[in-house]
Amino acid sequence: MKCCQNCPPHVLPLLYNVFSTGVTACLLVNVVFTEKDKSAIKFLRENKHYGAKRFLKIFPAKQWSLSGLNRILNKIDEKGSIERT
């Protein structure tokens, strides 16, 4: 789904009307970590001891944020799990 030429491919554009004026705007939402992503991150963290910056370097197409990766890595380190609580 692509709403305009300015939307980067790593975000999901959501179209909405602004105050019923008929003006259509594009709201960009970052794609969250999928379960498959989380499993790969958990495996590489536990077995290869990868850090957040290394994940950003080896998976540039994913467009993950450093803070999002740090949050997941802290959860893995503290709880040994990626499950939501």
JOMOCOR-V548245 format. One record per backbone hydrogen bond with DSSP energy under -0.5 kcal/mol. CO is the residue of the C=O (numbers start at 0). NH is the residue of the N-H. E is the energy in kcal/mol with one decimal. If there is no record, write none. Layout:
co | nh | e
CO | NH | E
CO | NH | E
This chain:
co | nh | e
0 | 12 | -0.5
3 | 6 | -0.9
7 | 10 | -1.2
9 | 30 | -0.9
10 | 12 | -0.7
11 | 28 | -1.2
13 | 26 | -2.4
15 | 24 | -2.1
16 | 18 | -0.7
17 | 20 | -2.1
22 | 17 | -2.2
24 | 15 | -1.4
24 | 26 | -0.6
25 | 27 | -0.6
26 | 13 | -2.3
28 | 11 | -2.3
33 | 37 | -2.6
34 | 38 | -2.3
35 | 39 | -2.1
36 | 40 | -2.7
37 | 41 | -2.6
38 | 42 | -2.4
39 | 43 | -2.6
40 | 44 | -2.3
41 | 45 | -2.5
42 | 46 | -2.5
43 | 47 | -1.6
43 | 48 | -0.5
43 | 49 | -1.3
44 | 48 | -0.7
50 | 54 | -1.9
51 | 55 | -2.1
52 | 56 | -1.7
53 | 57 | -2.6
54 | 58 | -1.9
58 | 61 | -1.1
59 | 62 | -0.8
64 | 68 | -2.1
65 | 69 | -2.5
66 | 70 | -2.0
67 | 71 | -1.9
68 | 72 | -2.9
69 | 73 | -2.4
70 | 74 | -1.8
71 | 75 | -2.2
72 | 76 | -2.6
73 | 77 | -2.6
74 | 78 | -2.5
74 | 79 | -0.7
74 | 80 | -0.8
75 | 79 | -1.4
